[in-house]
């Protein structure tokens, strides 16, 4: 993976705020509660996600599937253009 792309994506994830996450979700037709958004941010940011860590990405995807089953398929469809970074 290109190290510049990797760092840009990691930086975007680290800097994502609660308000931004909820706003982005709503724009895409995903209704997140504040509690769900907080839980999701905690999964992504603590410890900080490195998209190059394939084991962590796999665990994160599994955790998302378990914790957000009603949002998982929609979220994965939205991430389709970036899927090659998350495999």
Buried (B, 14 or more C-beta within 10 A) or exposed (E): EEEEEBEEBBEEBEEBEEEEBBEBBEEEEBEBEEEBBBBBBEBBEEEEBBBBEEEEBEEBBEEBBEEBEEBBEBBBEBEEEEEEBBE
